[in-house]
């Protein structure tokens, strides 16, 4: 097994271990604000796509299916008809929770680097707080591009590395490195998993670097917004129409 494959398997195993407590830990750690971040991502993608009928929405690294609930709720709110919702995740533990929670979607065990869909078969591909866990990110972004229809949207929500080193970034840094691992570990009883989170963010990209990677994959970046002092970032990009 290659180093990348071994690293990916370790990450998958970690998420299997915390699947049952993942949702409550997310709510506690974000003070529930992540709900607004998710709504904004869905609304912005629907706005830019500007379609009343959508074929398929795929949520990659879907975890417990949280974002799929928002995709459907916001589609219903805006009067948008969606034919198929699909969640993809390499963690069987996460998918077991998702299947219990989300009745309207289909779920497939799979990875971002090798999506089980044909070319141009999706209208929206999303990934929330999962892109930094994709070991071969360039391959993942290329897969998003491949499976999207022309004009299709990719929506990324992620914890990005701080670009500045001022007072605010020090507060964020303290929360992410000290408070978050302690609370997440307490809720999940898996301290290693929540120590991994700040480490993975520190080793990840800044927002501008992630924008550049999307552009290199062929996407037009349409919308970028940081939330809560830069803890979380939303990026919405579009595959060119032609």
C-alpha positions in Angstrom: 0.0 0.0 0.0 1.4 3.4 -0.9 1.9 6.1 1.7 -1.0 8.1 0.3 -3.3 5.1 0.4 -2.2 4.2 3.9 -2.8 7.7 5.1 -6.3 7.8 3.5 -7.2 4.5 5.2 -6.1 5.9 8.6 -8.4 8.9 8.1 -11.3 6.7 7.1 -10.8 4.5 10.2 -10.8 7.5 12.4 -14.1 8.7 11.0 -15.6 5.2 11.5 -14.7 5.5 15.2 -16.4 8.9 15.7 -19.5 8.3 13.5 -22.1 7.9 16.3 -21.1 11.2 18.0 -20.1 13.2 14.9 -23.3 15.3 14.6 -23.5 16.4 18.2 -19.8 17.2 18.3 -20.2 19.4 15.2 -23.1 21.3 16.7 -21.3 21.8 20.0 -18.0 22.9 18.5 -19.6 25.4 16.0 -22.1 26.6 18.5 -24.7 25.6 15.9 -23.5 28.3 13.5 -22.5 25.6 10.9 -26.2 25.4 10.1 -26.1 28.9 8.6 -22.9 28.2 6.7 -24.5 25.1 5.1 -27.7 27.0 4.2 -25.6 29.8 2.6 -23.7 27.3 0.4 -26.8 25.6 -0.8 -28.6 28.9 -1.5 -25.7 30.4 -3.4 -25.3 27.4 -5.6 -29.0 27.3 -6.5 -28.9 31.0 -7.2 -25.9 30.8 -9.6 -27.2 27.6 -11.3 -30.6 29.2 -11.8 -32.6 26.1 -12.6 -36.0 25.0 -11.4 -35.3 21.4 -12.2 -32.1 19.6 -11.2 -31.0 16.1 -12.1 -28.6 15.0 -9.5 -26.9 16.5 -6.4 -23.9 14.6 -5.1 -22.5 15.2 -1.6 -18.9 13.9 -1.4 -17.5 12.9 1.9 -21.1 13.1 3.0 -20.4 11.8 6.5 -23.8 11.4 8.3 -25.7 13.1 5.5 -26.0 16.5 7.2 -25.6 18.6 4.1 -28.0 16.5 2.1 -30.8 17.6 4.5 -29.9 21.2 3.7 -29.8 20.6 -0.1 -33.4 19.3 0.1 -34.8 21.8 2.6 -33.4 24.8 0.6 -34.6 23.2 -2.7 -38.1 22.9 -1.3 -38.0 26.4 0.0 -37.0 27.8 -3.4 -39.4 25.6 -5.3 -36.6 23.6 -7.0 -37.3 20.1 -8.1 -34.3 17.7 -7.6 -34.5 14.2 -9.2 -31.8 12.5 -7.2 -29.8 13.2 -4.0 -26.7 11.0 -3.5 -24.1 10.8 -0.7 -20.7 9.3 -1.2 -18.3 8.5 1.7 -15.5 6.0 2.2 -16.5 5.5 5.9 -19.0 2.7 6.3 -19.6 3.9 9.9 -20.6 7.3 8.7 -22.9 5.9 6.0 -24.7 3.7 8.4 -25.7 6.8 10.4 -26.6 8.7 7.2 -28.9 5.9 6.0 -30.8 6.1 9.3 -31.1 9.8 9.2 -31.7 10.7 5.5 -34.5 8.7 3.9 -34.7 10.5 0.5 -31.1 10.0 -0.7 -29.0 7.1 -2.0 -25.7 6.4 -0.4 -22.6 4.9 -2.0 -19.3 3.8 -0.4 -16.6 5.6 -2.4 -13.9 8.2 -2.5 -13.5 11.7 -4.0 -10.6 10.5 -6.1 -12.7 7.9 -7.9 -16.3 8.9 -8.0 -18.7 6.2 -9.2 -20.5 8.3 -11.7 -20.3 8.8 -15.4 -19.1 11.9 -17.1 -21.4 14.9 -17.0 -24.0 13.1 -14.8 -24.4 15.6 -11.9 -25.6 19.2 -11.6 -24.1 20.0 -8.2 -21.2 18.4 -6.3 -20.6 19.4 -2.7 -18.0 18.6 0.0 -18.3 20.0 3.5 -15.3 19.8 5.8 -13.9 16.9 3.8 -11.6 18.3 1.1 -8.6 18.6 3.4 -9.0 14.8 4.2 -8.7 14.0 0.5 -5.0 12.9 0.2 -4.8 13.4 -3.6 -6.8 16.6 -3.8 -6.0 17.5 -7.4 -7.4 14.1 -8.5 -10.5 14.7 -6.4 -11.1 18.2 -8.0 -10.5 16.7 -11.4 -13.2 14.1 -10.6 -15.6 16.8 -9.6 -15.0 18.5 -12.9 -15.5 15.2 -14.8 -18.8 14.2 -13.3 -20.4 17.7 -13.5 -22.5 18.8 -16.4 -21.3 22.0 -18.2 -22.4 24.9 -16.0 -22.6 22.6 -13.0 -21.6 23.8 -9.5 -19.1 22.7 -7.0 -19.6 23.8 -3.4 -16.8 23.5 -0.8 -17.1 24.3 2.9 -13.9 23.9 4.8 -11.7 25.0 7.6 -8.9 26.9 5.9 -5.5 27.9 7.3 -5.3 31.5 8.6 -3.7 33.9 6.2 -2.9 36.6 8.8 -1.2 36.6 12.1 -3.1 39.3 14.1 -5.0 39.3 17.3 -8.1 37.7 15.8 -6.1 34.9 14.3 -4.5 34.2 17.7 -8.0 33.8 19.2 -9.0 31.4 16.4 -5.8 29.5 16.7 -6.3 29.1 20.5 -9.8 27.8 20.0 -8.8 25.4 17.2 -5.7 24.0 19.0 -6.8 24.0 22.6 -10.6 24.3 23.1 -11.8 22.3 20.1 -9.7 19.1 20.7 -10.7 19.1 24.4 -14.5 19.4 23.8 -14.5 17.2 20.7 -12.6 14.5 22.6 -14.9 14.7 25.5 -18.1 14.4 23.4 -16.7 11.6 21.2 -14.4 9.9 23.7 -11.9 9.9 20.9 -9.3 12.6 21.7 -6.9 11.5 18.9 -9.6 12.3 16.3 -10.1 15.9 17.5 -6.4 16.5 17.9 -6.1 15.5 14.2 -8.5 18.3 13.2 -6.4 21.3 14.1 -3.3 19.6 12.8 -5.0 18.8 9.4 -6.1 22.5 9.2 -2.6 23.7 9.9 -1.2 21.5 7.2 -4.0 22.5 4.7 -4.3 25.5 2.4 -5.2 29.1 2.8 -8.4 30.2 1.0 -6.5 31.8 -1.9 -4.5 28.6 -2.4 -7.7 26.5 -2.6 -9.2 29.0 -5.1 -6.1 28.5 -7.2 -6.5 24.8 -7.1 -10.1 25.1 -8.3 -9.0 27.3 -11.2 -6.2 24.8 -12.1 -8.9 22.1 -12.3 -10.8 24.2 -14.8 -13.5 25.8 -12.6 -14.6 29.5 -12.5 -14.7 30.6 -8.9 -18.0 32.5 -8.5 -18.3 33.1 -4.7 -15.9 33.1 -1.7 -16.9 34.0 1.8 -15.3 33.4 5.2 -17.4 32.9 8.4 -16.8 33.4 12.1 -13.4 35.2 12.0 -12.1 33.0 9.2 -12.7 29.7 10.9 -14.8 28.4 8.0 -14.8 29.3 4.3 -17.4 28.8 1.6 -16.2 28.5 -2.0 -18.7 28.1 -4.9 -17.3 27.4 -8.4 -18.8 26.6 -11.8 -17.7 24.3 -14.6 -17.7 26.5 -17.7 -20.8 26.2 -20.0 -18.7 25.2 -23.0 
